[in-house]
Amino acid sequence: MPDRVLPSSPGPAGGNAPSPTTDKTPRLTTDKAAGPTTDNAPNPTTDNAPNPTADNAPSPTIGNAPSPTTDNAPNPTIGNAPSPTTDNAPNPTTDNAPNPAAGIALDPATGRPAGRAQALVLLFASCLSVLGSVLLAPVLPSIQQAFAGTPGVAALTPVLLTVPALVIGLTATVAGRIVDRLGRKRLLVGALVVYAVVGTAPLWLDSLHLILVSRILVGLTEAAIMTCCTTLLADYFAGPLRNRYFGLQTVFTTVAATVFLAVGGLLGAHSWRTPFWLYAVSLPLAFLAARHIWQPRRTTAAALPPLPWRRLLTPVGVTLIGGLVFYVLIVELSYVLDGIGVKSSSTIGFVSAIASLATAVAAWSFAKVARFGPRVTIPAAFVLSGLGVLGLGLAQSLPVAVAGAVVAGLGNGLLLPALLTWALGSLTFEQRGRGTGVWTSAMFIGQFVCPLVVLGLSGVLTGLSSALLVVGAVAVLVAGGTRFIRA
């Protein structure tokens, strides 16, 4: 990263840097000639002047030689005076910055490097975004029945499930600006507390419209949480460690989606309100974040540097398509299985679990393949996802559908961390929050429009199979185009 250098790297004029006018240069004048401005200072042309290639030659501004204009006046770059780029002087671009050798940032207060505690808090907090999108799926029919007298209930009830993702897509960019301006930790802890309040609100709300408002607020807090978590992972870790945790972020959210879906169904058997208690899980996470998360660097009121839009627009545009492709497997797999005659809920759940496992395995392995760079990982991810979706579109039997789901799952596991690494790789600390917000917006907008695009294509063409063939073909074409990206 451009802003990550060693805290105590020597300045250009410090230490033992060889001097071009030092002691062993052949003398052109007599041995005892005095320098023109000093008493006993070595003449730059004297016999004992240091050789410019000598290892330990003193710098012309350090050592015990008198200054040519001040004799014994202190030189700001010599003696024990701290150099602006050396010693213990604070450097705005180095102090508490990540150590590029280790790829880990240091806590400004304690000097300790970021570690497993910080990573786990951020990874678990990242799972809250999928809690909002899958938890209510099993209880939507019960909610619709409970508010049967509300006008437009058939249209409003499904929106309860999808509106948080839409709000994330629309507001994550704003959250990114707040992250860069006010700092990561304060926004994260505050959003986790508010998330618990608005997430559990339907437990006592008796209006479907008010519940919808609470879901919009859930989306706002999720936008802040996702932006903060992803930005902090990029702040704390660099290089292979960052790739590893970006992959683990996909692993955690994929597994969490499966777990939350199952738990939502179990709790929904008691009452449609009961699953909303799970939103309170953000309170212990807020406590852990307050204790273990730290602001990587003090923010200032100075104007934020502009985003490098010329470099960022291509990754963001590809991410918009990637979000759509990623969500096809999640949304359409059950419809594909139903279309080939698989009616058993347990079988559909089993195939979905296999696909989720493939996603987790590929995301887990991302750290190992990330060394090939975006020119390899992004095309590979789109090819796998595209071929998997094509397989789902062509499936006429359960084995073919399972094979397509597994291949698409493998592609999905590589897709998110590869896109995220590409988008954030060139951003500085001061740009990273806004860049993460823009990327998050693109990803969630793509996910939100996925079912709408597939539905529209199904209507224009000859059904779901044809729509999936189109989406799969587009993914493969994108893979070909991204092969020539500038990493």
Solvent accessible surface area in square Angstrom, and as a share of the most:
residue,aa,sasa,rsa
1,M,62,0.28
2,P,89,0.56
3,D,17,0.09
4,R,9,0.03
5,V,64,0.37
6,L,83,0.41
7,P,50,0.31
8,S,81,0.52
9,S,44,0.28
10,P,104,0.66
11,G,9,0.09
12,P,127,0.80
13,A,50,0.39
14,G,15,0.14
15,G,48,0.46
16,N,115,0.59
17,A,41,0.32
18,P,81,0.51
19,S,1,0.01
20,P,103,0.65
21,T,73,0.43
22,T,5,0.03
23,D,47,0.24
24,K,144,0.61
25,T,46,0.27
26,P,104,0.66
27,R,35,0.13
28,L,147,0.73
29,T,72,0.42
30,T,102,0.59
31,D,102,0.53
32,K,193,0.82
33,A,41,0.32
34,A,73,0.56
35,G,11,0.11
36,P,124,0.78
37,T,86,0.50
38,T,18,0.10
39,D,107,0.55
40,N,144,0.74
41,A,16,0.13
42,P,80,0.50
43,N,22,0.11
44,P,76,0.48
45,T,54,0.32
46,T,13,0.08
47,D,62,0.32
48,N,120,0.61
49,A,1,0.01
50,P,7,0.05
51,N,58,0.30
52,P,69,0.43
53,T,112,0.65
54,A,29,0.23
55,D,125,0.65
56,N,126,0.65
57,A,5,0.04
58,P,60,0.38
59,S,10,0.07
60,P,88,0.55
61,T,54,0.32
62,I,35,0.18
63,G,47,0.46
64,N,157,0.81
65,A,52,0.40
66,P,40,0.25
67,S,23,0.15
68,P,84,0.53
69,T,122,0.71
70,T,66,0.38
71,D,63,0.33
72,N,142,0.73
73,A,38,0.30
74,P,125,0.79
75,N,35,0.18
76,P,104,0.66
77,T,51,0.30
78,I,37,0.19
79,G,70,0.67
80,N,156,0.80
81,A,43,0.33
82,P,84,0.53
83,S,17,0.11
84,P,99,0.62
85,T,59,0.34
86,T,16,0.10
87,D,83,0.43
88,N,148,0.76
89,A,28,0.22
90,P,109,0.69
91,N,29,0.15
92,P,115,0.72
93,T,75,0.44
94,T,7,0.04
95,D,50,0.26
96,N,48,0.25
97,A,0,0.00
98,P,10,0.06
99,N,41,0.21
100,P,70,0.44
101,A,93,0.72
102,A,55,0.43
103,G,7,0.07
104,I,36,0.18
105,A,0,0.00
106,L,43,0.21
107,D,17,0.09
108,P,55,0.35
109,A,95,0.73
110,T,83,0.48
111,G,42,0.40
112,R,174,0.64
113,P,77,0.48
114,A,3,0.02
115,G,26,0.25
116,R,183,0.67
117,A,43,0.33
118,Q,22,0.10
119,A,1,0.01
120,L,70,0.35
121,V,9,0.05
122,L,0,0.00
123,L,2,0.01
124,F,105,0.44
125,A,0,0.00
126,S,0,0.00
127,C,10,0.06
128,L,3,0.01
129,S,8,0.05
130,V,29,0.16
131,L,0,0.00
132,G,0,0.00
133,S,26,0.17
134,V,26,0.15
135,L,0,0.00
136,L,0,0.00
137,A,37,0.29
138,P,54,0.34
139,V,3,0.02
140,L,28,0.14
141,P,94,0.59
142,S,47,0.30
143,I,0,0.00
144,Q,70,0.31
145,Q,146,0.65
146,A,55,0.43
147,F,22,0.09
148,A,71,0.55
149,G,80,0.77
150,T,25,0.15
151,P,114,0.72
152,G,49,0.47
153,V,20,0.11
154,A,65,0.51
155,A,69,0.54
156,L,38,0.19
157,T,2,0.01
158,P,64,0.40
159,V,56,0.32
160,L,0,0.00
161,L,34,0.17
162,T,56,0.33
163,V,13,0.07
164,P,1,0.01
165,A,16,0.13
166,L,53,0.27
167,V,13,0.08
168,I,1,0.01
169,G,2,0.02
170,L,115,0.57
171,T,32,0.19
172,A,0,0.00
173,T,59,0.34
174,V,91,0.52
175,A,10,0.07
176,G,0,0.00
177,R,125,0.46
178,I,62,0.31
179,V,0,0.00
180,D,8,0.04
181,R,83,0.30
182,L,94,0.47
183,G,3,0.03
184,R,1,0.00
185,K,58,0.24
186,R,168,0.61
187,L,39,0.20
188,L,0,0.00
189,V,33,0.19
190,G,35,0.34
191,A,8,0.06
192,L,0,0.00
193,V,64,0.37
194,V,71,0.41
195,Y,0,0.00
196,A,5,0.04
197,V,90,0.52
198,V,16,0.09
199,G,1,0.01
200,T,12,0.07
201,A,14,0.11
202,P,1,0.00
203,L,29,0.14
204,W,155,0.55
205,L,34,0.17
206,D,118,0.61
207,S,36,0.23
208,L,3,0.01
209,H,95,0.42
210,L,95,0.47
211,I,1,0.00
212,L,32,0.16
213,V,77,0.44
214,S,6,0.04
215,R,1,0.00
216,I,66,0.34
217,L,71,0.35
218,V,0,0.00
219,G,0,0.00
220,L,77,0.38
221,T,12,0.07
222,E,1,0.00
223,A,1,0.01
224,A,9,0.07
225,I,1,0.01
226,M,19,0.09
227,T,0,0.00
228,C,0,0.00
229,C,0,0.00
230,T,2,0.01
231,T,0,0.00
232,L,0,0.00
233,L,1,0.00
234,A,0,0.00
235,D,2,0.01
236,Y,0,0.00
237,F,3,0.01
238,A,13,0.10
239,G,41,0.39
240,P,108,0.68
241,L,46,0.23
242,R,15,0.05
243,N,20,0.11
244,R,112,0.41
245,Y,20,0.08
246,F,2,0.01
247,G,1,0.01
248,L,16,0.08
249,Q,13,0.06
250,T,6,0.03
251,V,17,0.10
252,F,44,0.18
253,T,20,0.11
254,T,19,0.11
255,V,75,0.43
256,A,11,0.08
257,A,27,0.21
258,T,59,0.34
259,V,74,0.42
260,F,33,0.14
261,L,84,0.42
262,A,62,0.48
263,V,44,0.25
264,G,0,0.00
265,G,31,0.30
266,L,135,0.67
267,L,54,0.27
268,G,17,0.16
269,A,94,0.73
270,H,155,0.69
271,S,37,0.24
272,W,31,0.11
273,R,58,0.21
274,T,25,0.15
275,P,0,0.00
276,F,0,0.00
277,W,158,0.55
278,L,47,0.23
279,Y,0,0.00
280,A,33,0.26
281,V,65,0.38
282,S,0,0.00
283,L,86,0.43
284,P,74,0.46
285,L,18,0.09
286,A,7,0.05
287,F,127,0.53
288,L,66,0.33
289,A,0,0.00
290,A,48,0.38
291,R,169,0.62
292,H,53,0.24
293,I,2,0.01
294,W,28,0.10
295,Q,40,0.18
296,P,6,0.04
297,R,33,0.12
298,R,205,0.75
299,T,40,0.23
300,T,92,0.54
301,A,96,0.74
302,A,66,0.51
303,A,94,0.73
304,L,33,0.16
305,P,48,0.30
306,P,110,0.69
307,L,19,0.09
308,P,23,0.14
309,W,113,0.40
310,R,232,0.85
311,R,139,0.51
312,L,3,0.02
313,L,106,0.53
314,T,74,0.43
315,P,4,0.02
316,V,22,0.13
317,G,36,0.35
318,V,18,0.10
319,T,0,0.00
320,L,76,0.38
321,I,64,0.32
322,G,0,0.00
323,G,0,0.00
324,L,29,0.14
325,V,3,0.01
326,F,20,0.08
327,Y,45,0.17
328,V,0,0.00
329,L,10,0.05
330,I,96,0.49
331,V,35,0.20
332,E,12,0.05
333,L,6,0.03
334,S,47,0.30
335,Y,137,0.52
336,V,10,0.06
337,L,0,0.00
338,D,66,0.34
339,G,67,0.64
340,I,46,0.23
341,G,48,0.47
342,V,20,0.12
343,K,140,0.59
344,S,52,0.34
345,S,95,0.62
346,S,87,0.56
347,T,39,0.23
348,I,36,0.18
349,G,39,0.38
350,F,131,0.55
351,V,3,0.02
352,S,42,0.27
353,A,44,0.34
354,I,48,0.24
355,A,3,0.03
356,S,31,0.20
357,L,116,0.58
358,A,9,0.07
359,T,7,0.04
360,A,12,0.09
361,V,84,0.48
362,A,6,0.05
363,A,1,0.01
364,W,163,0.57
365,S,37,0.24
366,F,3,0.01
367,A,31,0.24
368,K,151,0.64
369,V,48,0.28
370,A,12,0.09
371,R,190,0.69
372,F,105,0.44
373,G,20,0.19
374,P,22,0.14
375,R,113,0.41
376,V,62,0.36
377,T,7,0.04
378,I,0,0.00
379,P,12,0.07
380,A,39,0.30
381,A,0,0.00
382,F,0,0.00
383,V,55,0.32
384,L,53,0.26
385,S,1,0.01
386,G,0,0.00
387,L,90,0.45
388,G,0,0.00
389,V,1,0.01
390,L,41,0.20
391,G,17,0.16
392,L,3,0.02
393,G,3,0.03
394,L,114,0.57
395,A,5,0.04
396,Q,147,0.65
397,S,48,0.31
398,L,66,0.33
399,P,96,0.61
400,V,69,0.39
401,A,0,0.00
402,V,36,0.21
403,A,56,0.43
404,G,4,0.04
405,A,1,0.00
406,V,45,0.26
407,V,46,0.27
408,A,1,0.01
409,G,0,0.00
410,L,57,0.29
411,G,0,0.00
412,N,3,0.02
413,G,0,0.00
414,L,20,0.10
415,L,0,0.00
416,L,27,0.13
417,P,1,0.01
418,A,2,0.02
419,L,0,0.00
420,L,5,0.02
421,T,32,0.18
422,W,24,0.08
423,A,2,0.02
424,L,0,0.00
425,G,37,0.36
426,S,47,0.30
427,L,0,0.00
428,T,35,0.20
429,F,12,0.05
430,E,64,0.29
431,Q,19,0.08
432,R,1,0.01
433,G,0,0.00
434,R,12,0.04
435,G,0,0.00
436,T,0,0.00
437,G,0,0.00
438,V,13,0.08
439,W,14,0.05
440,T,1,0.00
441,S,9,0.06
442,A,7,0.06
443,M,4,0.02
444,F,23,0.10
445,I,55,0.28
446,G,0,0.00
447,Q,19,0.08
448,F,50,0.21
449,V,45,0.26
450,C,0,0.00
451,P,42,0.26
452,L,104,0.52
453,V,56,0.32
454,V,3,0.01
455,L,126,0.63
456,G,39,0.38
457,L,45,0.22
458,S,24,0.15
459,G,65,0.63
460,V,125,0.72
461,L,69,0.34
462,T,129,0.75
463,G,24,0.23
464,L,49,0.24
465,S,55,0.35
466,S,27,0.17
467,A,0,0.00
468,L,0,0.00
469,L,59,0.30
470,V,58,0.33
471,V,6,0.04
472,G,0,0.00
473,A,44,0.34
474,V,62,0.36
475,A,0,0.00
476,V,53,0.30
477,L,134,0.66
478,V,24,0.14
479,A,2,0.02
480,G,40,0.39
481,G,49,0.48
482,T,5,0.03
483,R,123,0.45
484,F,171,0.71
485,I,17,0.08
486,R,213,0.78
487,A,90,0.70
